[in-house]
């Protein structure tokens, strides 16, 4: 009796995936979380020197978890722009390392 050999597909070797880090758009800026206030709100020191109350918006509430000393991108409100802002993006630690040169010196606490 003759056996048939089973031909298997060769698996591709996985290459590391480099994701391009998101940078702030013209109406956005870098910030560092200084205090968690609860109720999806936090205080953050921004690149322009203001300390703002940052709000995590509707669809990001359960998707984006922040802690103190996280690097984030915020978008200041049109009204009360020096006091309040919305969270746009949070950097992971590996992403933060990749964009260290683009962070303003006053925000670089790492």
PyMOL commands that place a pseudoatom at each C-alpha (Angstrom):
pseudoatom trace, name=CA, resn=UNK, resi=1, chain=A, elem=C, hetatm=0, pos=[0.000, 0.000, 0.000]
pseudoatom trace, name=CA, resn=UNK, resi=2, chain=A, elem=C, hetatm=0, pos=[1.372, 3.375, -0.976]
pseudoatom trace, name=CA, resn=UNK, resi=3, chain=A, elem=C, hetatm=0, pos=[1.082, 6.456, 1.265]
pseudoatom trace, name=CA, resn=UNK, resi=4, chain=A, elem=C, hetatm=0, pos=[0.336, 9.863, -0.096]
pseudoatom trace, name=CA, resn=UNK, resi=5, chain=A, elem=C, hetatm=0, pos=[2.376, 12.664, 1.368]
pseudoatom trace, name=CA, resn=UNK, resi=6, chain=A, elem=C, hetatm=0, pos=[0.429, 15.586, 2.737]
pseudoatom trace, name=CA, resn=UNK, resi=7, chain=A, elem=C, hetatm=0, pos=[1.530, 18.893, 1.284]
pseudoatom trace, name=CA, resn=UNK, resi=8, chain=A, elem=C, hetatm=0, pos=[1.285, 21.774, 3.715]
pseudoatom trace, name=CA, resn=UNK, resi=9, chain=A, elem=C, hetatm=0, pos=[1.470, 25.437, 2.978]
pseudoatom trace, name=CA, resn=UNK, resi=10, chain=A, elem=C, hetatm=0, pos=[4.581, 27.174, 4.149]
pseudoatom trace, name=CA, resn=UNK, resi=11, chain=A, elem=C, hetatm=0, pos=[3.851, 29.812, 6.718]
pseudoatom trace, name=CA, resn=UNK, resi=12, chain=A, elem=C, hetatm=0, pos=[5.240, 33.240, 6.228]
pseudoatom trace, name=CA, resn=UNK, resi=13, chain=A, elem=C, hetatm=0, pos=[7.624, 34.516, 8.830]
pseudoatom trace, name=CA, resn=UNK, resi=14, chain=A, elem=C, hetatm=0, pos=[6.109, 37.376, 10.704]
pseudoatom trace, name=CA, resn=UNK, resi=15, chain=A, elem=C, hetatm=0, pos=[7.873, 40.677, 10.325]
pseudoatom trace, name=CA, resn=UNK, resi=16, chain=A, elem=C, hetatm=0, pos=[7.629, 43.328, 12.999]
pseudoatom trace, name=CA, resn=UNK, resi=17, chain=A, elem=C, hetatm=0, pos=[4.915, 45.810, 12.111]
pseudoatom trace, name=CA, resn=UNK, resi=18, chain=A, elem=C, hetatm=0, pos=[5.916, 49.421, 12.527]
pseudoatom trace, name=CA, resn=UNK, resi=19, chain=A, elem=C, hetatm=0, pos=[2.947, 51.656, 13.066]
pseudoatom trace, name=CA, resn=UNK, resi=20, chain=A, elem=C, hetatm=0, pos=[3.487, 55.287, 12.249]
pseudoatom trace, name=CA, resn=UNK, resi=21, chain=A, elem=C, hetatm=0, pos=[2.868, 57.434, 15.308]
pseudoatom trace, name=CA, resn=UNK, resi=22, chain=A, elem=C, hetatm=0, pos=[0.099, 59.992, 15.119]
pseudoatom trace, name=CA, resn=UNK, resi=23, chain=A, elem=C, hetatm=0, pos=[1.209, 63.612, 15.418]
pseudoatom trace, name=CA, resn=UNK, resi=24, chain=A, elem=C, hetatm=0, pos=[-0.966, 66.575, 16.455]
pseudoatom trace, name=CA, resn=UNK, resi=25, chain=A, elem=C, hetatm=0, pos=[-2.851, 68.411, 13.727]
pseudoatom trace, name=CA, resn=UNK, resi=26, chain=A, elem=C, hetatm=0, pos=[-2.687, 72.253, 13.631]
pseudoatom trace, name=CA, resn=UNK, resi=27, chain=A, elem=C, hetatm=0, pos=[-5.585, 72.699, 16.089]
pseudoatom trace, name=CA, resn=UNK, resi=28, chain=A, elem=C, hetatm=0, pos=[-4.302, 69.968, 18.475]
pseudoatom trace, name=CA, resn=UNK, resi=29, chain=A, elem=C, hetatm=0, pos=[-1.358, 69.799, 20.888]
pseudoatom trace, name=CA, resn=UNK, resi=30, chain=A, elem=C, hetatm=0, pos=[0.625, 67.518, 23.178]
pseudoatom trace, name=CA, resn=UNK, resi=31, chain=A, elem=C, hetatm=0, pos=[-0.223, 67.260, 26.881]
pseudoatom trace, name=CA, resn=UNK, resi=32, chain=A, elem=C, hetatm=0, pos=[0.766, 65.166, 29.910]
pseudoatom trace, name=CA, resn=UNK, resi=33, chain=A, elem=C, hetatm=0, pos=[-1.845, 63.911, 32.380]
pseudoatom trace, name=CA, resn=UNK, resi=34, chain=A, elem=C, hetatm=0, pos=[-1.143, 65.213, 35.890]
pseudoatom trace, name=CA, resn=UNK, resi=35, chain=A, elem=C, hetatm=0, pos=[-4.260, 64.264, 37.863]
pseudoatom trace, name=CA, resn=UNK, resi=36, chain=A, elem=C, hetatm=0, pos=[-7.234, 61.967, 37.382]
pseudoatom trace, name=CA, resn=UNK, resi=37, chain=A, elem=C, hetatm=0, pos=[-10.468, 63.655, 38.472]
pseudoatom trace, name=CA, resn=UNK, resi=38, chain=A, elem=C, hetatm=0, pos=[-12.965, 60.848, 37.872]
pseudoatom trace, name=CA, resn=UNK, resi=39, chain=A, elem=C, hetatm=0, pos=[-16.011, 60.811, 35.639]
pseudoatom trace, name=CA, resn=UNK, resi=40, chain=A, elem=C, hetatm=0, pos=[-13.847, 60.526, 32.476]
pseudoatom trace, name=CA, resn=UNK, resi=41, chain=A, elem=C, hetatm=0, pos=[-12.085, 63.793, 33.314]
pseudoatom trace, name=CA, resn=UNK, resi=42, chain=A, elem=C, hetatm=0, pos=[-8.467, 64.611, 34.074]
pseudoatom trace, name=CA, resn=UNK, resi=43, chain=A, elem=C, hetatm=0, pos=[-6.099, 67.556, 34.449]
pseudoatom trace, name=CA, resn=UNK, resi=44, chain=A, elem=C, hetatm=0, pos=[-3.249, 67.896, 31.977]
pseudoatom trace, name=CA, resn=UNK, resi=45, chain=A, elem=C, hetatm=0, pos=[-0.317, 70.243, 31.439]
pseudoatom trace, name=CA, resn=UNK, resi=46, chain=A, elem=C, hetatm=0, pos=[-0.333, 71.291, 27.793]
pseudoatom trace, name=CA, resn=UNK, resi=47, chain=A, elem=C, hetatm=0, pos=[2.435, 72.270, 25.384]
pseudoatom trace, name=CA, resn=UNK, resi=48, chain=A, elem=C, hetatm=0, pos=[1.408, 75.952, 25.500]
pseudoatom trace, name=CA, resn=UNK, resi=49, chain=A, elem=C, hetatm=0, pos=[1.845, 76.070, 29.306]
pseudoatom trace, name=CA, resn=UNK, resi=50, chain=A, elem=C, hetatm=0, pos=[-1.829, 76.025, 30.324]
pseudoatom trace, name=CA, resn=UNK, resi=51, chain=A, elem=C, hetatm=0, pos=[-3.289, 73.419, 32.684]
pseudoatom trace, name=CA, resn=UNK, resi=52, chain=A, elem=C, hetatm=0, pos=[-6.577, 72.219, 31.241]
pseudoatom trace, name=CA, resn=UNK, resi=53, chain=A, elem=C, hetatm=0, pos=[-9.423, 69.979, 32.331]
pseudoatom trace, name=CA, resn=UNK, resi=54, chain=A, elem=C, hetatm=0, pos=[-9.492, 67.235, 29.687]
pseudoatom trace, name=CA, resn=UNK, resi=55, chain=A, elem=C, hetatm=0, pos=[-12.627, 65.254, 28.933]
pseudoatom trace, name=CA, resn=UNK, resi=56, chain=A, elem=C, hetatm=0, pos=[-12.714, 61.814, 27.328]
pseudoatom trace, name=CA, resn=UNK, resi=57, chain=A, elem=C, hetatm=0, pos=[-15.416, 62.002, 24.665]
pseudoatom trace, name=CA, resn=UNK, resi=58, chain=A, elem=C, hetatm=0, pos=[-18.308, 59.598, 24.085]
pseudoatom trace, name=CA, resn=UNK, resi=59, chain=A, elem=C, hetatm=0, pos=[-16.968, 56.796, 21.903]
pseudoatom trace, name=CA, resn=UNK, resi=60, chain=A, elem=C, hetatm=0, pos=[-13.531, 56.896, 23.544]
pseudoatom trace, name=CA, resn=UNK, resi=61, chain=A, elem=C, hetatm=0, pos=[-14.788, 56.515, 27.134]
pseudoatom trace, name=CA, resn=UNK, resi=62, chain=A, elem=C, hetatm=0, pos=[-14.515, 52.742, 27.302]
pseudoatom trace, name=CA, resn=UNK, resi=63, chain=A, elem=C, hetatm=0, pos=[-11.857, 52.340, 24.603]
pseudoatom trace, name=CA, resn=UNK, resi=64, chain=A, elem=C, hetatm=0, pos=[-9.176, 54.655, 25.928]
pseudoatom trace, name=CA, resn=UNK, resi=65, chain=A, elem=C, hetatm=0, pos=[-7.901, 54.280, 29.474]
pseudoatom trace, name=CA, resn=UNK, resi=66, chain=A, elem=C, hetatm=0, pos=[-5.508, 56.904, 30.768]
pseudoatom trace, name=CA, resn=UNK, resi=67, chain=A, elem=C, hetatm=0, pos=[-3.271, 57.134, 33.807]
pseudoatom trace, name=CA, resn=UNK, resi=68, chain=A, elem=C, hetatm=0, pos=[-1.137, 59.858, 35.313]
pseudoatom trace, name=CA, resn=UNK, resi=69, chain=A, elem=C, hetatm=0, pos=[1.996, 60.781, 33.341]
pseudoatom trace, name=CA, resn=UNK, resi=70, chain=A, elem=C, hetatm=0, pos=[0.537, 59.517, 30.046]
pseudoatom trace, name=CA, resn=UNK, resi=71, chain=A, elem=C, hetatm=0, pos=[1.368, 61.490, 26.923]
pseudoatom trace, name=CA, resn=UNK, resi=72, chain=A, elem=C, hetatm=0, pos=[-1.815, 62.494, 25.099]
pseudoatom trace, name=CA, resn=UNK, resi=73, chain=A, elem=C, hetatm=0, pos=[-3.016, 64.689, 22.246]
pseudoatom trace, name=CA, resn=UNK, resi=74, chain=A, elem=C, hetatm=0, pos=[-5.758, 67.153, 23.121]
pseudoatom trace, name=CA, resn=UNK, resi=75, chain=A, elem=C, hetatm=0, pos=[-7.990, 69.514, 21.188]
pseudoatom trace, name=CA, resn=UNK, resi=76, chain=A, elem=C, hetatm=0, pos=[-8.865, 72.716, 23.112]
pseudoatom trace, name=CA, resn=UNK, resi=77, chain=A, elem=C, hetatm=0, pos=[-12.486, 73.818, 23.057]
pseudoatom trace, name=CA, resn=UNK, resi=78, chain=A, elem=C, hetatm=0, pos=[-13.421, 76.877, 21.010]
pseudoatom trace, name=CA, resn=UNK, resi=79, chain=A, elem=C, hetatm=0, pos=[-15.101, 78.393, 24.090]
pseudoatom trace, name=CA, resn=UNK, resi=80, chain=A, elem=C, hetatm=0, pos=[-12.984, 78.341, 27.271]
pseudoatom trace, name=CA, resn=UNK, resi=81, chain=A, elem=C, hetatm=0, pos=[-9.993, 77.266, 25.201]
pseudoatom trace, name=CA, resn=UNK, resi=82, chain=A, elem=C, hetatm=0, pos=[-7.520, 78.004, 28.025]
pseudoatom trace, name=CA, resn=UNK, resi=83, chain=A, elem=C, hetatm=0, pos=[-9.434, 75.902, 30.557]
pseudoatom trace, name=CA, resn=UNK, resi=84, chain=A, elem=C, hetatm=0, pos=[-10.980, 72.864, 28.835]
pseudoatom trace, name=CA, resn=UNK, resi=85, chain=A, elem=C, hetatm=0, pos=[-10.116, 70.373, 26.099]
pseudoatom trace, name=CA, resn=UNK, resi=86, chain=A, elem=C, hetatm=0, pos=[-11.077, 67.010, 24.618]
pseudoatom trace, name=CA, resn=UNK, resi=87, chain=A, elem=C, hetatm=0, pos=[-8.849, 63.947, 24.488]
pseudoatom trace, name=CA, resn=UNK, resi=88, chain=A, elem=C, hetatm=0, pos=[-8.000, 62.889, 20.947]
pseudoatom trace, name=CA, resn=UNK, resi=89, chain=A, elem=C, hetatm=0, pos=[-5.264, 60.235, 21.298]
pseudoatom trace, name=CA, resn=UNK, resi=90, chain=A, elem=C, hetatm=0, pos=[-3.155, 58.512, 23.958]
pseudoatom trace, name=CA, resn=UNK, resi=91, chain=A, elem=C, hetatm=0, pos=[0.355, 57.299, 23.199]
pseudoatom trace, name=CA, resn=UNK, resi=92, chain=A, elem=C, hetatm=0, pos=[1.490, 53.843, 24.227]
pseudoatom trace, name=CA, resn=UNK, resi=93, chain=A, elem=C, hetatm=0, pos=[4.947, 53.662, 25.859]
pseudoatom trace, name=CA, resn=UNK, resi=94, chain=A, elem=C, hetatm=0, pos=[6.595, 52.301, 22.696]
pseudoatom trace, name=CA, resn=UNK, resi=95, chain=A, elem=C, hetatm=0, pos=[5.020, 55.028, 20.561]
pseudoatom trace, name=CA, resn=UNK, resi=96, chain=A, elem=C, hetatm=0, pos=[6.160, 57.638, 23.066]
pseudoatom trace, name=CA, resn=UNK, resi=97, chain=A, elem=C, hetatm=0, pos=[9.777, 56.477, 22.717]
pseudoatom trace, name=CA, resn=UNK, resi=98, chain=A, elem=C, hetatm=0, pos=[9.596, 56.858, 18.938]
pseudoatom trace, name=CA, resn=UNK, resi=99, chain=A, elem=C, hetatm=0, pos=[8.431, 60.490, 19.014]
pseudoatom trace, name=CA, resn=UNK, resi=100, chain=A, elem=C, hetatm=0, pos=[10.570, 61.787, 21.904]
pseudoatom trace, name=CA, resn=UNK, resi=101, chain=A, elem=C, hetatm=0, pos=[12.275, 64.322, 19.628]
pseudoatom trace, name=CA, resn=UNK, resi=102, chain=A, elem=C, hetatm=0, pos=[8.976, 65.953, 18.689]
pseudoatom trace, name=CA, resn=UNK, resi=103, chain=A, elem=C, hetatm=0, pos=[7.731, 66.468, 22.268]
pseudoatom trace, name=CA, resn=UNK, resi=104, chain=A, elem=C, hetatm=0, pos=[8.340, 69.961, 23.700]
pseudoatom trace, name=CA, resn=UNK, resi=105, chain=A, elem=C, hetatm=0, pos=[11.020, 70.081, 26.418]
pseudoatom trace, name=CA, resn=UNK, resi=106, chain=A, elem=C, hetatm=0, pos=[8.640, 71.313, 29.142]
pseudoatom trace, name=CA, resn=UNK, resi=107, chain=A, elem=C, hetatm=0, pos=[6.507, 68.169, 28.709]
pseudoatom trace, name=CA, resn=UNK, resi=108, chain=A, elem=C, hetatm=0, pos=[9.345, 65.642, 28.564]
pseudoatom trace, name=CA, resn=UNK, resi=109, chain=A, elem=C, hetatm=0, pos=[9.225, 64.045, 32.023]
pseudoatom trace, name=CA, resn=UNK, resi=110, chain=A, elem=C, hetatm=0, pos=[10.598, 60.670, 30.962]
for i in range(1, 110): cmd.bond("trace and resi %d" % i, "trace and resi %d" % (i + 1))
show_as sticks, trace
zoom trace
